[in-house]
Amino acid sequence: MTTSRRAFLELSGSGMLASALGVSACGQDAVAQEGGAGGDGVVDVQRTAPVIDASVPSGSPDRGGEAVGAHLASVAAAGVSCAFVPVATVEHFDAVLRNLLALHAMAAEADWDLVRATSQLSAPPPAGVPPDGNSRLGVVPTFQGLQMVEQDIGVIRGFRELGVGVMAITHNWKNWNGDGCLERTDLPLNGLGRLAVREMHAAGVLIDLSRAGVRTSLSAIDESGAPVVFTHSNARAVHDHPANLTAEQIDACARRGGVIALSAFPALVSGRPQPRLDDFLAHLDHLLDRVGPDHLGLGLDFDDRVRKRYAHDPLPDPPYTFPQGLSTPADLDNVREALEDRGLSASERERLLGGNLARVLSRAWEG
């Protein structure tokens, strides 16, 4: 079942949108019913120890149910307890809504759950132990850009009610709000973009700035005044690519208490034809030195879809050559080993593998 854009806007924020579309409500009302993360809104990482991948594009329902199920099963088998799954990049409103409703339908039949509150985040089961009802893979629907919103920022609340917990202000290219990182211009948020940031806060949405232009991301951090996330970005000082982060972006994110989730996407890791695990770890080392483990996470971004929108975009064509030693979800164990080799404590490793992302989700969703 779908609805018109006008009807969607009229129902957004009313609490009736989800029932009108025949799905379970998410968002702040559902969070309150779930009990949130506790009175202070802080996730107890020692208790929950979630492992979160902040960029799982192969889980998008437009890949087809069988492919999505197989990929999410491989993510869960790697010890991930929560996956951020994009349901929109440059699609128009109707396509986004169909995609999101398809994800709801898949979740109703699958061995994973749509995450409504951080109280649902928990540790994955130990190796070799099948998941039970308390340790199913959690999925957070996300937007990579707000193209589908256009000028109707009120629909942000409606999409939050339908479970979209993380939204990027722009993604690669210019939209109604600001610049993406692949544009020739580098403009800050415009007036509509600033209103969109405020609306996302009011709706309980975590703001994602991966693939935003430098000045757009910095102005969004200033406008936000609360932690943000870069769901799949690396350090430009290690590999100079427009989708990677400048020192100014890294520092601004950390000052706000935000999180940078490192990507294994080859174009962001290295200029080598065949990147290596060490190339990825060079980004990790740089960011650990600059901002420490409390502002880092993982957004590994395993995918095989065409990323280019225009022929001149500085992105490779598939098939992609992911780093040796970090080319599938199963290689997450190599990252765990690298964190231990670097002398990070058990608590620091838990925070980097998911606790930090759980913290900023809690701040955005539950206040």
CORURPE-V393644 format. One record per backbone hydrogen bond with DSSP energy under -1.0 kcal/mol. NH is the residue of the N-H (numbers start at 0). CO is the residue of the C=O. E is the energy in kcal/mol with one decimal. If there is no record, write none. Layout:
nh->{NH | NH}
co->{CO | CO}
e->{E | E}
This chain:
nh->{7 | 8 | 9 | 10 | 11 | 13 | 19 | 20 | 22 | 25 | 30 | 31 | 32 | 33 | 34 | 35 | 40 | 44 | 47 | 48 | 51 | 52 | 53 | 55 | 58 | 59 | 62 | 63 | 67 | 68 | 69 | 70 | 71 | 72 | 73 | 74 | 75 | 76 | 77 | 78 | 79 | 80 | 81 | 82 | 83 | 84 | 86 | 95 | 96 | 97 | 98 | 99 | 100 | 101 | 102 | 103 | 104 | 105 | 106 | 107 | 108 | 109 | 112 | 114 | 119 | 120 | 128 | 134 | 137 | 138 | 139 | 141 | 142 | 143 | 148 | 149 | 151 | 152 | 154 | 155 | 158 | 159 | 160 | 161 | 162 | 163 | 164 | 165 | 166 | 167 | 168 | 171 | 172 | 174 | 180 | 181 | 182 | 189 | 193 | 194 | 195 | 196 | 197 | 198 | 199 | 200 | 201 | 202 | 203 | 204 | 205 | 207 | 208 | 211 | 212 | 216 | 217 | 218 | 219 | 220 | 221 | 222 | 223 | 224 | 228 | 229 | 232 | 235 | 238 | 240 | 243 | 244 | 249 | 250 | 251 | 252 | 253 | 254 | 255 | 256 | 257 | 258 | 259 | 260 | 261 | 263 | 267 | 269 | 276 | 279 | 280 | 281 | 283 | 284 | 285 | 286 | 287 | 288 | 289 | 290 | 291 | 294 | 295 | 296 | 298 | 300 | 312 | 314 | 323 | 325 | 330 | 331 | 332 | 333 | 335 | 336 | 337 | 338 | 339 | 340 | 341 | 342 | 343 | 348 | 349 | 350 | 351 | 352 | 354 | 355 | 357 | 358 | 359 | 360 | 361 | 362 | 363 | 364 | 365}
co->{3 | 4 | 5 | 6 | 7 | 10 | 15 | 16 | 17 | 160 | 26 | 27 | 28 | 29 | 30 | 30 | 37 | 42 | 43 | 44 | 352 | 81 | 297 | 83 | 55 | 56 | 59 | 60 | 63 | 64 | 65 | 66 | 67 | 68 | 69 | 70 | 71 | 72 | 73 | 75 | 74 | 50 | 50 | 137 | 52 | 139 | 141 | 91 | 92 | 93 | 94 | 95 | 96 | 97 | 98 | 99 | 100 | 101 | 102 | 103 | 105 | 105 | 136 | 138 | 116 | 117 | 125 | 131 | 80 | 112 | 82 | 84 | 165 | 87 | 145 | 145 | 148 | 150 | 151 | 152 | 154 | 155 | 156 | 157 | 159 | 158 | 140 | 140 | 205 | 142 | 207 | 210 | 170 | 177 | 210 | 171 | 179 | 176 | 189 | 190 | 191 | 192 | 193 | 194 | 195 | 196 | 197 | 198 | 200 | 199 | 164 | 166 | 228 | 208 | 178 | 212 | 213 | 214 | 215 | 216 | 217 | 218 | 219 | 220 | 206 | 258 | 260 | 244 | 234 | 238 | 240 | 233 | 245 | 246 | 247 | 248 | 249 | 250 | 251 | 253 | 252 | 227 | 294 | 229 | 296 | 299 | 264 | 265 | 323 | 275 | 276 | 277 | 279 | 280 | 281 | 282 | 283 | 284 | 285 | 286 | 286 | 291 | 292 | 259 | 261 | 54 | 309 | 312 | 274 | 322 | 327 | 328 | 329 | 330 | 331 | 332 | 333 | 334 | 335 | 336 | 337 | 339 | 338 | 344 | 345 | 346 | 347 | 348 | 349 | 350 | 353 | 354 | 355 | 356 | 357 | 358 | 359 | 360 | 361}
e->{-2.7 | -2.5 | -2.3 | -2.0 | -1.5 | -2.3 | -2.1 | -1.6 | -2.5 | -3.5 | -2.4 | -2.3 | -1.8 | -2.2 | -1.3 | -1.4 | -1.7 | -1.3 | -2.5 | -2.2 | -2.2 | -2.3 | -2.9 | -2.3 | -1.9 | -1.8 | -2.1 | -1.7 | -2.6 | -2.7 | -2.1 | -2.3 | -2.8 | -1.9 | -1.7 | -2.0 | -2.5 | -2.4 | -1.0 | -1.9 | -1.6 | -2.5 | -1.7 | -2.7 | -2.6 | -2.4 | -3.0 | -2.2 | -2.5 | -2.2 | -2.3 | -2.6 | -2.5 | -2.2 | -1.8 | -1.9 | -2.2 | -2.5 | -2.5 | -1.7 | -1.1 | -1.1 | -2.6 | -2.6 | -2.1 | -1.4 | -2.2 | -1.8 | -2.7 | -3.0 | -2.7 | -2.3 | -2.1 | -3.1 | -1.3 | -1.1 | -1.9 | -1.5 | -2.3 | -1.6 | -2.5 | -2.1 | -2.3 | -1.3 | -2.0 | -2.4 | -1.7 | -1.0 | -2.3 | -2.0 | -1.5 | -2.1 | -2.4 | -2.2 | -2.5 | -2.3 | -1.4 | -2.4 | -2.1 | -1.9 | -2.3 | -2.2 | -2.0 | -2.4 | -2.5 | -2.1 | -2.4 | -2.1 | -1.0 | -2.6 | -2.5 | -2.6 | -2.5 | -1.8 | -2.9 | -2.9 | -2.4 | -2.3 | -1.9 | -2.2 | -2.1 | -2.5 | -2.4 | -2.0 | -2.5 | -2.5 | -2.4 | -3.0 | -2.0 | -1.3 | -2.1 | -3.2 | -2.4 | -2.7 | -2.3 | -2.4 | -2.1 | -2.4 | -1.3 | -1.8 | -2.8 | -1.8 | -2.6 | -3.4 | -2.4 | -1.4 | -2.0 | -1.9 | -1.4 | -1.4 | -2.5 | -1.4 | -1.6 | -2.9 | -2.1 | -2.4 | -2.7 | -2.3 | -1.8 | -3.0 | -1.1 | -1.2 | -1.1 | -2.1 | -2.9 | -1.8 | -1.8 | -2.3 | -2.3 | -2.5 | -1.8 | -2.0 | -1.0 | -1.5 | -2.3 | -2.4 | -1.8 | -2.3 | -1.9 | -2.5 | -1.3 | -1.8 | -1.7 | -2.5 | -2.3 | -2.2 | -2.3 | -2.4 | -2.4 | -3.1 | -2.4 | -2.0 | -1.9 | -2.2 | -2.4 | -2.2 | -2.1 | -3.2 | -2.5}
